[in-house]
Amino acid sequence: MKKWIVLLGGGMFCVLFLSMYFVVDQLGRMPTSEEIRNVEMKRKFEGPLDELEKDMSRLESNLERSGKIMSNMQESVDKILFRGKKPNVAVKGQSPSSMARQPDEQAVGTDDGCVFSRTASGKSANVKMLDMFDIMPFDNIDGGAWKQGWDVQYDDKSFDEEPLNVFVVPHSHNDPGWIKTLDQYYTQQTRHILDNVVDALAEDKRRKFIWAEISYFSMWWSEADENRKKHALDQLSSGQLEIVTGGWVMNDEANTHYYAMLDQMIEGHQWMSKFLGSAIKPMSGWAIDPFGHTPTMAYLLKRMGFNSMLIQRTHYQVKKHLAKDKNLEFMWRQNWDHGSSTDMFCHMMPFYSYDVPHTCGPEPKICCQFDFRRLPGGGVTCPWRIAPQQIDVNNVAQRSKMLLDQYKKKAQLYRTNVLFAPLGDDFRYETTFDTHAQFTNYQRIMDYINSHPEMKAKVQFGTLSDYFNALFKATGTESGGQPKNFPALSGDFYTYADREDHYWSGYYTSRPFYKNLDRELESKHRAAEIIFSLAESHVRHRGSSSFPVEQLYGLLTKARQNLALFQHHDGITGTAKDFVVVDYGQRMLQSLNDVQSVIQESAQLLLTSDMAFYQPADPLIPPLKFEKYRLAHDALPTKEVITLSDTPRAVVFYNSLTTTREQVVSLHVSDPEVMVSDSDGAEIASQVNVWWDHRYRISTAKYEVLFVAKVTALGLTTYFVSSGRGSKLSERATITAFNSQEPHNIGGNFKVESKIPGEENILLENDEVKLEFSGASGLLKTITHKKDGTVTEAAIDFATYGTKSSGDRSGAYLFLPDGPAVTHGRGEQPAVYVIRGKLMQEVRVALPNVVHVVRLYSVPGSERRMVDIQNKVDIKNLVNKELVMRIKSSVKNSNREFYTDLNGFQMQKRKTLDKIPIQANFYPLPSMAFLQDKSTRLTLLSSQPNGVASLHQGEFQVVLDRRLYQDDNRGLGQGVTDNKETLANFRLLVEQFTTARDGPVDGPVAYPSLLAHRLLHHLAHPLLALLTPIELSNDIDLKSSFNSLRSDLPSDIFMVTLRSVKDKQRPRPSGEALLVLHREGYDCNFECKGIGRTSRGQVELNHLFQDLFIDRLQSTSLTLLHEYQELDPSSPLNVKPMELYSYKMRLT
């Protein structure tokens, strides 16, 4: 062996000398930044290379060349040494300490994204959820004591060699709003819970506890006395008290967008870092109450640096199926992962609920007797009418044996003899009685079992991480690793059912008004984070001291927390009491106003000619104010009407995306005689439309003016509107009315032509597509692509679902329809209005309960290739109905397979099954769905979360609103009758595959096209318009534009956020910002002209920002919990498809 090592070393020594000769011969050629970066990626050697490194060191000491040249030589050597073998090295943007959590290395520098998306994935997992639904019988057989399972038995001899190791984990589930508001819960219950827990743990070091919601913990911390704070810090440091997940809330996982999921986690983790110290880091995820679970959450936790996670609410048949094969613990793998770098160890709880009766073992009648809150005097009883007993010397043996029997039965469902036994419920440990009863009685049982080795068990209090660490140790695995013989699982856990046919698909749509408000706040919050970070960096760079950094950062921080609060699994879900929903709405409205103030002030600074002389805005008359506003939390957005005069009124547009946009924008003006000018004062083309005050009524006080605005990436651009009599570039739209009985006496030289509908269809077209509508109903029928003449049916109509007439009925959570949907407004001839102009055409239909508008744009850019759909929904006059929009297409999606997005992050294949009921075939639609056949894909983009199904081939059904008069017996105690007039906006896109496919996609994953990504970003993050007040029109001295970036980011790179990091001492930003980038996966089989260049796996940041430079760049985990290596800003960053990357940076 030594001879071979010597020979290898000698051979490599020769290679080194030849390389040296070549380099010297290049007359001082210096290595490129690419070569230097690759060298740093190859620094870590294995095995026999130690001798080689010594040789290299001796050579380096004699070389007069720079170390960079030698590094270049070492790279060449590495390429020879590691033919087909990957050294364990740090990759740019990654950390050696996090290698197990990072994607497999690959040659990303030349990856255009097509290789990735065309490589099959999602098949490597042992357990595939999509396949499991095909296999499971959904027979709901009564299992006896464990109704949804079976009679679990065990052989006690199996514990002879390895006793059962039980971790009893006390917890209290505290909803930040549900039956009470956040503040009510805190003052009445949560503050007492935390007081009791900290005091109880201080009394006995053997006691443990876990806590999840930082929203509540921060409130408690702000008022706790110093003694309790010290106890809490000591308990956190020692591991007696553990914070699990550490988000602001325990977020919903179906309706939430990954931006808000991540942001609420950042807020929680940054609060912990500031107030508890950087040593206190959550390591385990805890999600016991969200109504179904998404792999997106597993991915986020993995990239945050977590080791493990726990989930609870999954379909009862799924639990049973996994339990039979002891697969309730698994490595959760992303479908798009070509390897296993995203694998996250996950524990699924096996039974109905997370309360004590359903967590100690399979027999709730027994387990309930060990919930000592239910002792006489505790205020809670057992439904099985057998009360717990106080544990004493007389009964401890018998009670210990009874409880241990449940533990051993539960252990049969898992692969190790390490057992997790939670001890808690909603708002538990609220009283000293509850706290004392649980800890003291369980300690007596533990002491007895642990002192009797013949019982073959060890039982102790523990935290979630105690349990996972013991499991990893028992399997010989390092913490966060992959235990041997545990399955990999891929897919998600929707749609959830807790019993019978009770599918929780109703909450995908409940309270759609507030789901829409959430998305608006989310978009503007992101926009505010980015522009504030840029403004604050310029302030430090230019030396301005007048910019109100602390004030604006305070507004931004509160907005972060209010947006985070609504991500709670009873917030965005629409499953809280009416008055709690009002509280959420008022908080979101306040934060909407606050982030608008942040954007206004930041935009003013950036447009100031000399930022050093910037002066804060007058709050009564700010130089810039938002054109769109809401008067109340339950009111639709309103646009300010611009009073036209000869003095031009400036309108500043802010583009929060990192690509230049050229698209139609809309303003409301007082007069149809209008002229629009660009930032240089040159008039540009515009279209003037009437404005509809009502379903049928046209306003005579305001008009809509449309024009094309072009705004650079993260830029600000000014346009001007003024009175324009005689303008040659402003044209009025024409209007044709069908079936309208309303008078159309309007001014402004608009003419309304009234027609009686016949058999002739209505046509709208631009240079890309032609839309055909029914002349009778005004509803869309077909979409024709002009390039190849392909006609795709896409017939839109509306329908309603009722609810069952008896028994369990639909409510806030559950969707329990009384049968298939019934066409809504059948037989009626609605009023139809056709508006035609040179920039936009639309068909407007006044249907019962919905005003439906379809728009087609005739402008440069992406928008001309899609169909814009706007629904204004009002179902307040309906009783126990759910309104859906149906799109019936000619796309022949085989097996009724379709795709929906998970949290706006990835797409998941769905398959409609006849063996489960209608409600089970509805899935979350956070932002996108598509169905496809061999030649065509039909994509639906949504600006708000909805429920969606494809019950028939080629069809989408999207639920728009639901009005339900009864409770569905899931704890809310009311129906959903607080409906508002609600906007629901969609975009419909038909694309032809550039290469025909032979059959259906054989796998659970697919990717949107680049065009679909672009259109979704434009829908979710519209251009924001800011007006100059009329009082200041002549006095404002602002630049007409501001460019934040030197050039656009690649089209497959999305800037998730640029978020100012909190200073740990003062209530202001630290001067550093968190940059999060997402390289989006996309399908290359579609035309993408005009979309722009893609990254090909690399992002250049060094010269990205205009007039700012990156002074410091460091790779971090997603929420800054872990800081990795310092990076060279001048070197490109390697980014892999689908991955999120976080960097802490300082701009100067």
N, C-alpha and C positions, 0 to 999 in steps of 0.2 A: 504493500500500500504506500509506504514511504517513497519507494522508487517512482511510483506513478505521480506522486505529489511533486517530487523533484523534477520529473520530466515535464509535468504540466507547468510548473513554475518557470523552468528554463524556456519552454516554448513561448510562454507569455512574455518573458523577458525579451526574447527576440522580437516579438510583435511590438513591444513598447519601443525598442530601439528603431525599428523601421518607421513607426509612427512619428517618433521624434525627428528622424531625418526628413520625413515629409513635411512636418510642421515648420522646421527651420528653413526648409527650402522655399516656403511660401512667403519669405521676406516680411516677416512680422505680421502675417495675417492674424487678426484677432478673432476669437470665436464670436459667433452671433449670440444674441440673447436667447434664441431658441436652443443653441447648443449648451449654453450655461445652465439653462433651466433643466435640460435633460440630464445634465451631469448631476445636479442636485437631486434629481429623482432616482439616481442610481448609486447613491452613496453607501448604502448598507449592503455588505457582502455576507456570504454564508460559507461555512465549511472551510475547504482548502484555500480560500482566497486570502486568509490571514497573511500567508507568506508573500503573496503577490502584493498586498498593500504595503508590507515592509519594504519590498523592492522599490515600489513606487515612491515611498517616502525618502529612501536614500537617493533616488534619482532627482526628486524634487529639490532636495537640498543643494544639488550641484547645478541646477538649471538657473540661468539668468532671466529666462523668460518669465512672464507673469504666471500666476497660479491659474489664470483663466485658460491659458493654452494647455497647461497640463490637465486641467479638467476636461478639455476637449478631447485630449488623448485618452483619458480614462473612459470617456463615453464610448469611444471606438472599441476599446478593450471589452467593455461591458457587453456590447452588442455581440462580440464573438463568444464571450463566456456564457451568456445566458440565452443561447439559442433555444427558444421554446420554453425557457424557464424564467419565472418571474421572481425577482428578488423582493424582499419585504421592505419597500421603500416608502418614504413620504411622497405623496403626489401633491402638486401645486393645488392649494385650496383645501388640503386635507391635513390631518395631524397623525403622527405615528401612534398617538394614544387612542386614536379613534379609527384605526384601520379596519377593525372588525365591523365598524358601522358604515364603512364607505363602499361605494360600488367597485366592482372588479376593475382592474386597470385595463385600458384598451387604448388603441391609437386614436384618441379623440381629436388630435390636431388636424386630421384630414377627414373627419366624419361629417358628411353633409346632412346627417339625420335620416337619410333614406335607408342606409344599411341597417340602422337600428330598427326602424319601423317595419322593414320588410323581413326581419328575422323573427321567426315564430317565438312566442313567449307565452307564459301562463300555463305551460303543460308540465313543468318540472315538479310541481307540488304533489305530495301524496294524496292530499284531500283537496278537491276542487269543488267549491260551493255550487257552481253552476251544474256540475254533474250530479251532485248530491240531491238537488231538487228533482232531477229526473229519476233518481233511484228511490227516494223516500216514498212510502205508500200514503202518508198523510191520513192514517187510519184512526188516530186518536183513541187507541185502546185503553181502557181503564186498567191501570197498573196496580190498583189496590191502595195501600197506604201512601205510596208515591204514585199518585194518580196518573201522572204523565210519564211514568217509567215502568218499573217492574219490582218484583220482590227481591231485594238485594240480600244476598247471603255471603258468608265468608268462612274460611277455615282458620280458626284461631292459631293453628300451628304455623301459618304463614308469617306470623310475627315472632317466631322463636328466635331466629337469627338476627332479625332487624326489627326492633320494637318500633311501634308507631310514634312518630315525632309530630306532635300537634302544636300548632301556633294559633292561639285564640287572639283575634285581632279586634280590639274595641274600636268602634267608629261611630260617628253621628252624621247622618246625611242632612245637610242644611241647604234647602233650596233658596237661592237669592231671588225670591218672589215666586208665588204660586197661589196659595190661598190667602196669603198676606203679602204686603209689599216688603221689599228689602229692609226698609227701616223698621217696619212693624215687627218682622221676624227677629231682627237684631235686638231691639229694645225689650221685647217680650220673652225671647227664648235664647237666641244664640249667645248673647253676652254671658248669660248664666251658665250655659254649657261649657264655654271655654274657661270661665272661672272655676267651675267644679272640676273639670278635667285637670287643669294645671295644679290645683290644690291637691287633688287625689293622687296624682303622680308624685308630687313632692312628699307625700306621706309614706309612700312605699315604692322603692326603686324597682321592684319586680313588675310593677304595672306599666303597661304600654298603651299607646293610643296613636291613631292616625287622623289627619285632618286634610281636607282637599281644597276648600274654597278660600282663596286669598282675599276676595272681596270682603268677606266677614272677618277674616283674621286681621286684616288691616284696620278695620273699624274698631275691633277689640284692642289692638295694639295702641291705637291713638288715645285710648282712655284708660288703659290698664295701669295700675300703680306699679312703681318701680320694682317692688318685691316680686310681684307676679311676672313681670317681664324678665327678671333675672332667672326665676324658676323656669320659665318657658325656654329661655336661651340655653340654660344648662341641660334641660331635657332634650332639646333639639340637638345639641352638641353630643350628648351621650347616646343618642338613638332611642331614648325612652319615648319621645314624641317625634313623630315623623310627618312631614308634609308630603302628601302624595299628589302627583301630577303638578300641583302648584299653579294652576291657571287661576285667572280671576274668578272663573266659574267652572262648573263641569258642563262643557258645552254640548249642545245638540250636535249630532253627527250626520243628520240627513239634509237639513235645509241650509246649513252653514256653508259659507265659502271659505276656502282654505286661508285666504287673507285674514279674515276675522278670527278663525280658529288659531292661527299663528299669533296674531296680534294680542289676543287675550292671554295667550300663554306668555308672550314677552312681557306683558304688563305685570302678570303675577310673578314671574321669575325676577324681573328687575326690581320689583318691590322687595322681594326676599333678599336680594343682593344688597340693597341699600339699607334695610332696617335690621336684617338678621345676620348679615355678613356673608361674604362670598364662600365661606366654608359650608354653609347650609345649602345643599343642592338636592332637589327631588330626583329620585332615580327610578321610580316605579309609577306607572300610570294606573289610575283608579277611576273606572267609569261604570258605576253600578246602576245608573238610572236613565241614561239616554235610551231612546226607544228604537233600538237597532244600532249596529256598529259598522263603521266604515274603515277600510284599510288605509285611507288617507291619514287617519289619526295614528295608526301604527307607524306609518312612515314618518310623520312629523315627530313623534316621540323618539323614534330611532335616531333621527338626525339632530335631535336636541341633546342626545347623549344618554338617553334612558337605557336601562338594562332589561326592563320587563314591563308588562302591563296586565291589567285584569279587566274583564268585561262581564256583563250579567244579562242584559235583556236581548236574548236571541230566541228564535222560534222554538217552541217546546219540542217539536219533532227533531229539530237540529240538535238540541241538547241530548235527546235520547239516542239519536243515531251516533253521535260522537262518543257518548258515554259507553256504548256497547263495545267499542273498540279501544276504549281508554285513550281517546283522542281529544279530550277536553283541554289538554295543554298541548300547545303546538307552536311552531315557528311560523308566524304570520308573514307571508311573502307577497310582495306586490306582483300583480299579474304581468306588469311590463318589465320586471326584473329578469334579465337574461342569465343571471347567476343566482346568488343568494345573499348579496350584500345588504338587502333591505330586510332580511329576516329579523323578526322581533318576537321574543318569547312571550307568549300570551296564555293566561289562565282564564278559562271560561267557567263561571260558577254554574253548577249543574241543575239547580232547582228553580222553582217558580219565582221566587223573590229574594231580596237581600235582607229580609227581616229575620229575626232569630228562629221562628218556627220553620223556615225554609232554608236554613244554612248549616245546622249542626249535623244533619243527616237526612236520609230519605223519608222519615216519618214525622211530619209536622206536629202531629198530636203529641209525640214524645218531646220534640225539640222545644215546643212552646213552654213546656214545664221547666225549661232552663233559661227562660227569659225572666229574670228576677225583677224586672220592672212590673211584671204582672202579678207579683205577690199582693195579697190583700192590702189595700191602702195605696197601691201604686197608681190607681186610676185607669188601668188597662187590664183586660181579662183575656183568657184564652177562649177562642171560639169552640174548642172541643170540650169545654167545661171541666177541665181538670187543671186546677191551679198549680203553680210552682210551690215548692216547699222550701222554707228556710233550711239551709244546710247546717246540721249540727252533728254531734258525735253519734246520735242515735240512728241517723239515716244516711250518713255520708258514704258508707260502703255501698248501700243499695243504689243510691242516686248516682254515685260515681260509675258503677257498673252499667247503669242504664244509659248514661251519657256516652261512655266509652264505646258501648255497642253501636251507637249511631255514628260515632267517629270512624269506627272500623268498617262499617258498611259504606260510608261515604268514600273511604279510602279505596274501595274496590273499583271506583270509577276512574282512578288515576294510576299513573305508572310507577310512582315511588311511594315510600312509606313516610313521606313528609306531607302533612295535611294542613290545609288552610281552613280555619273555622272563624268566620267573622262574627262579631258580637255587637250588633247595633241595629238602628232603624232610623226613620225620619226624626230629627230633632231629639235624639236620645241624650241621656246624661244631663237633662235640663234641670233636674232637681237633685238635691243631695241624697234623697231617698233612693232614686234610681242609680246614681253613681255608686253609692255605698253598697247597695244591694248587689249590683253586678260584680264589682271587684272583690268584695269579701266572700261571697258565696262561691264564686269560681275559684278563688284562691284556696278555699277549704277543699274543694274537689281536686284541684291540682296537687295540693300537698298529700292528699290521700293516695292518689294514683301513683305519684312519683315515689312514694315510700313503700309501694307494693310492686316489686319487680315482676311478680307473677301475672300482673295485669298487662305486661308487655307494652308499655306505653310511657312516653314522657309528654306531659302537657304543660305549657307555659303561655303567659301573655307574650305577644310579639307584635311587631309592625309588619307591614306588607313586605318591606325589604328583608326583614328577618326571615320571613317565609321563603322568599325567592332565593336568598343567599344559601339557606339550608338545603333547598332543592338543588341548586347548582353544585354545592359541595357533595351532596349525596350521589350525584351523577358524575362526579369527577370533572366538572366543567367550571371554567373561570366565569366570574360574574358577567352576565350579558352574552355569554357564548351560546353555542348550540348543543344542548345535551344529546348524547347518543340515543338513538332509537325513539326519538320524538318526531312526529310527522311534521312536514311543512304543509301549510294550508294557504290557499289563495282564494280570493273573492271577498264578498261582503256579506252582511247579515241583514238583508232587507228582502221582503217586508216582514216585520216582526209580528208574531201572534203569541199571546200569553196563554190562551186557552181556546178550545173549540175553533170556530171560524172567525174569531175576534181579531181581525188584522188591523194593525195600527197604521193605516194608510191615509186616514183623514187628516192627521196633523201636518201632512205634506202641504196642505193648502189652507188650513184654518187661519182666520184673521189675515187674509192676503194684503189688506191695507198696510198693516204694520210690517209684514215681510217686505213689501215694496219700500216702505220708509227706511227699513234697515239697510237695504241695498243702496239707497241714495246717500245715507249717512256714511256707509262704508266707502263708497266711491269718493265722496268729498273729503272724508277723513284721510284717505290715502293721498289725495291731491294736496291736502294741507300739510301733511307730514313732509312731503317731498319739497314743496316750495318754501316751507319754513326752514328746512335744513339748508337749502341753498341760500336763502336770505341770511340766516344766522352765520353761515360760512363767509359770505361777502361782508357782513358787518365786522367780523373779526379781521378779515383781510384788508378792508378799507378804513377801519378805525372809527366807524360811526358809533357814537355813544347814545344816540337818541332813540334808536330802535327798541321798542318795549319787549325785549327778549323774555324777561321773567313773566310778564303779564300774559303774553301770547302762549308761552310754554305751559302756563297754568291752565289756559283754556284747552290747549291740545291734550294735556294730561287728563283732564276731566272728560274730554270727548273719548279718549281711549277707554276710559273706565265705563262710560255709559254704553258705548258700542259693545264692549266686552260683556257687560251685564246682560244685554239682550241676546247674546249667544247662548245663554243658559237654556237648559233643555225644557224649561217651561216658559221661555220668553219667545224666541223666534218660532217656536213650535205653535204658538197661538193657543196654549193650553192652560192659561191662568185665568183667575177671576176677572170680571170686567173692570173693576176698579184698579186691579194690579196692572192690567193692560194699559189703562190710562196713565198710570205712574211710569211705566216703561216708555210710553209715547211722549210724555212730557219731558222726560230725560233726553230722549233722542232728539226732540225738537230743539231743546236748549243747546245740545251739542251740535246740531246742524247749524244753528245760528253762530255758535262759537267758532266752528272750523271755517265758516264763511268769513268771519272777522279775521281769522288768521291768514286766510288766502288774500283778502283785500289788503291787509297791511303789508304782507310780504310782497305782493305784486306792486304796490306803490313804491316800496323801497327799491325793487329791482328795476323799475322804470324811471327812477329818479336819475337825472343826468349825472350828478355827482353824489354818490351815496354818502359821502362824508358829510354832506350838508342836508341829509334827509331830516324831515321833521314829522313827528307822529301826526296821524290824521285826527281831525276834529271828529269826535264820536257822533256829533249831531249832524254834521255834513261831511262824511268821508269823501275823499277824492275819487274813490272807487267803491261801488257797492253792487251786490249781486242783483242781477236782473230778475232772477227767479227766487221766490220766497214762499213760505207757508205761514198762514195767519194763525193756525192752531195745530195741535198734534194730530187732530182727526180731519184736517182740511187738505184738499189736494193742492199741489203747487200752483202758484199764481205768478204771472209775468207782469212786470211793470210796463205800463203803456208809455212809450216814449212820445212826449209832445214835440211835434216837429216844428221847426222854425228855420229861418235862413242861416242861423248859427249852427254849424255841424255839431252833433252830439257824438262824443267818442264812446265806442264800445270796445272793450279789451277782451280778447278771447284767450283763455289759458288752456293749454294742452298738457294734460298730466301723463300722457304716454310718451315713450321714448322713440317714437317714429313720427315723422312729419305727416300731418293730416290735411287733406283737402276735401271738404265735404259741405253739404248744405246746412246752414244754420237758420234759425227762425227768431225774429223779434216781433214784438207787438208795437204798433205805431198808431198815432191818433188820426192819421190822414192817409188816404191811398196815394196821394201825390208825394212820392218819396224818392230820394236819390241816395244811393249807397256809394261810398268812396273807399278806396283802400288806404293804406297807411301813408302813401305818397300823395293822396288827394285826388287820384284819378278815379273817375266814375267807373263802376263795374256793373255788370248785368244783375238785375233783381226781378223777382216775381212777387206780385202783390195778390194775396188771397183775402176773401172775406173771412170773418171769424164767427164761429158758431157759439152763441150764448147758451143755447139749449139744444135739445135733440133736433129740433126743426127750425129754430129761430136764428136769424143772422143778425149780428150786432151792427149798429150804425155808429158806435162810438170808438171801435178799434178794429184794426186790420192786421193781417199777418204779412210781414215782408220776409222773403227768402232770398238768400244769396250764398255764393260759395266762398267760404273762408279757408285760407291756407295758414296753418300755424305750425311752426317748427317743433321739434321734439322738446318736451318740457319748456316750451317757449310761451311768450306773450306777444300778441299781435293786435294792433288797433285798426278798427274800421270806423267809418263815420257815416251817420245818417242825418239827413236834413230834408227840409221841404224841397220837393223836386218838380215843380210844375215845369213842363216842357222837357223833362228828362227823356232821352231817346233810348236809354238802356233799361228802363223800368217798364215792365209789362204787366197788365192785369190778367188774372186767370179767367177763363170762361167757365160757366156753371150750367149744367143740365140737370133738371130735376125730374125724377120718375115717381109716380104714385104720390106726389106731395100735394096735400090739400091746404098747406099753409101759404099765406101771402108772402111775396118776396119783394116788398117795397124797400129797396136799399139804395143808398147813395153811392157816390164814388164812381159813377159811370160803369158799374157792374151790371151785367145783364144776366138774368136767369131764364133759361129756355125750359119750358115745361113740356114733357112728353108723356105719352101713354105707353107703357112698356109693351113691346110685341115679342116676336120670336127672335128678333135680332139681338145678338150678344153685345156686350160692352167690351171695347178693346182699349188697353193702355199699352204703350210700348216705348222703348228707347232703343239705342243701337245694339243692346245686348240681348234683351228679352222682350217677349210679348205676353201680356196677361189677358186672359179671356174670362169675362164674368157673365153670369146669368143676367139676361135683361130683365127678368121678372123679379128675382130676389136680390140682385146686386152682389151676390156672393161669388168668390173666386171659383173658377172651374179648372183652368189649365194654365201651365207655364210653358212657353216655347222658347228654346234657345235658338237665336237667329243664326248663329254661326254654322250649325249643322242641321237645323230644322227639327231637332228632337222635341217632341211634345210630351210633357209629363202631366198627367192628371193630378190635380191638387185641390180637390173640391172641399171648401170650408162650409161647415154649418154648425149649429149649436144644439145642444141637447141637455136634458136634465135627468138626474137620478133622484128617485124618492128613497125613503127608508122603510124598513119593515114596519108592518102595522101592529105587531105585537112582539113580546119578548124583548131581547136586547136590540137596541136601536142605535143608529149613528149618533155620534157626539163629537166633542172637540178632538178626541184621539181616534176613535174608531170610525171606519167606513163600512156600513152594513146596508147595502142597497137592497131595494125590493125587487130587483130584476135588472135587465138591460136598460140602457139609457133610452129615453123617448125624445124624439125630435122636438125642439123648442120652437114655438111660433109656427107650427105646421099649418099650412093653408093661408097664412096671412101674406099680404103683399106690402112689404115695408116701404117706407119712403127711401128713395135712393138718390144720391146726389153725385154727379161726376164733375170733378174739378180738373181742368187741364191748363197747364202752363209750361213754359220752356225749361224750367228747372225741376218741376215736380208735378205729377198727376196723381189723383186719388179718387177712389170710390168710397163713398160714405153711406153706411146703411143704418137706419134707425130701427133696430129690432127690439122686441120686448126684452127689457132688462139689460140691454147692452147696445151701445153705439159702437159699431164696428167700422174701422177705417183701414183701408189698404192703400199704401203709397208706393209709387215707383219714381225713382230719381233719374234724371237725365244729366248727369254731371260726370266729370273725371273721377277716377278713384274707384274704390271697392264697392261703394254703396249702390252703384247702378246695376250690380249683378244680383241683388237680392230683393225680396219682397218685404216691405215694412208693414207690420200689422199692429194696430193700436186698438185696444178694447177698453171702453169705459163702462164698467160693470156696476149695476145697482140692483140688488135682489131683495131689497127690504120688504117688498110686497109678496115674496114667496114664503111658503110654509114647508119646512122639512124637505128642502130641495137643494141639489148641488148642480151648479151650472158648469157645463163643459164645452170647450171648443173642439170640434172634430175636424181633422184633415184627412180626407180619403184620397189616397194617391194610387197611381198605377205601378208604383214600385212593388216588385214581387219579392218581398223579404221572406225567404224560406223559413218554415217552422215558426213564423211570426217572431223571428229574432230581431231585436233592435238594441240600441245602445243608449244609455243615459250616463251623464257625468256624475262623478262622485266629488262633491265639494268644489266644482270648478277646476279640479286638479287632474283627473284622469277619467277615461271612459270605461264603462263596465257593460259587458254583454248581458242582455235579458232575454228570456224566452217565455212566451205566453203559454201557460199550461192549462188544459181543460180539467185536470184532476183537482185543481184548487179553485176557489170561488173568484168571482170578478174582483173583489176588493184585494185579493192576494196578488193579483197581476198588475196592480198599480205600484209605481216606484217613485222615488224622489227625483225631481227635475230641478236641481239647483240652478242650472244655466244652459244646458245643451242636451239634445237628444238627436239621434239619427237612425234611419233604417235604410237598407240598401239591397240591391240585387246585383247581377253580374255587370251591369253597365251604368247604373244610376244610384246616386246617394241623395236622400232628402234629409236636410238638416234643419232642425228647429232650435233657434236661440231664444232664450228668455231673460228678461231683465229682472225677474223675481222668482223665488222658489214656487214650484207647483207640484202637484201629483200628475203623473203621466202614465199612459198605458198604450199598448198596441194590441188591442183585442182581436182585430181582424187584419188580414194581410194588407200591407200598404197603408195602414191607418195609425194616426195618433189621436188620442183623447187626452186633452189637458184640462184639469179642473181649475176653474177660474175663481169660484167662491162657493161657500156652503153656509146655509142658514138652517140651524137645527134647534128644535125646541126642547130637547130633553138631555139629561145627563147620561153618559154612557158607562157610569159606575166604575170610573177609574180614579175617583177621589176629588174631582173638580167640583162636583155638586151643582152644575148648571149646564145649560146648553150653550150654543153660540148664536146669539141674536143681536150682537152689537155691530152689525154690518155697516160699512161705509161705502159711499161711492168710490170705486177703486179703479186705478189704472193697471192694465196688464199689457205689457209691450213685448212683442216677439219679432223675430226676423226669420224668414223662410228662404232657404237656399237650396237650389237644385244644381247638382254637379254631375258631370259625366266622367267616369273613369277614363283616363287616357289610354289604358291598356285593359281590355276586357278580361274579367276573371272567369275561371272555369267553374266556380261553384261558390257556395257560402264560405265565409271566413271560418276556418276550423280552429277556433281558439277564443278565449274570453276577452281579448283585448283588441282595440282598434284605436285609431288616432284621428282627430279632426284634420281637415286640410288647413293649409296656411291661411287661405281666404276665410275659412270659418273662424279660426283664431282671431284674425284681424277684425272681422265684423263683430265678434262677441266683445272684444275689448272696446270697440267704438260704442257699442250699445251700453256696456257697463260703465264706461268712463267717458261720458260725452264732453265735448268742448264746453267750458264754463264761461259764461258771459258776465262781465262786470261793466257797469255804466258809470259815466261821470255825471254828477248831479247837474241839473240845468242851471243852478245858482252859480256853479263854478266853471261853467263851460269856457269862459274867456280867461280864467285865472289859473288854470292848471298847466304846469310846465312839466310834462312827463314825456319821456321818449316814446316813440310810436311802437317800438318792439324791443324784446329782450330775448336773446338766444342763450339758453342754459348749456347746451351741448354743442360741441364742435361738429358732430355728425350724429346721425341716427344710430341707435343700437341695432344689431341684426334683428331681422323680423321674427326669429324664433326665440329671442331673449325677452322676457318680460321682467321689468323692474317691479318687483312685488312691493318694495318700500324702500325709502331712504329716511330712516327714523332717527331723530336726534336722541342721543343716549343721556339718561339722567345723570346729573352731577350727584355724587354720594353725600355731599355736604350741604349744598345750597339748592333751593327750588328753581333750578335753571338747568339748561343743557350743559353737558360737560365739554362741549367742543368737538366731540366725536359723534359719528353717526353709524347706524347699522344699515348696511346695504344688503338687501336680499334679492337674488336673481333666480329666475326659473327658466331653464332651457326647456321649452315646450316640445313634446313629441308631436310629429305631424306625419300625415300620410302623403307620400310623394306621388301618388297615382292620380293627382288632379292638377289641372292647369293653375299656375300661380303667378301669371304675368302681372307686373305692376305691384307686387307685394314687397319687393326689395330683396337684398342679399340676406342669406342665412349665415349663421356663425361659423359653420364647419367645425364646431367644437372649441372655438376659442373666442375670448372676449378681451378687447384691449381697453383698459381703464385709464392708462397714463395720460392720454391727451383727450379724454372724453369731455371734460367740463370746460366751458368757456371761461377764461380769466381766473380759474381756480386750479390748483394742483393738489394731487394726493400726497400729503406729507407723510402719512403712515397708513399701512394696509396690513391687516391681520386676519387670518382665517379663524372663524369661530363656529361654535354650534349655532343652531338656528335662533336660539333665544339668548345668546351670550352667556349661557351657563358655563361653557368651557371655551377658553381661549387657546388657540393652537399657534402655529408658527407665524412669524412675521414674514410678509411677502414683499417681493420687489415690485413696486407699482409699474415699473417700466416693462415688466415681462407680461405676456398675455396669460390670461387665466384659462385653464382647461376646464371645460364644462361638458358634462355628459347629458344626453337626452333624458328628460323627465325629472332630472334632479334639481333640488333647491340648494343654493349656496349662500352662505352668510359671511359678510366681511365687516369688521369694524374699521372705520377709516376716519382720517382727519383731513379735511379740505382746508387749504390755505390759499 
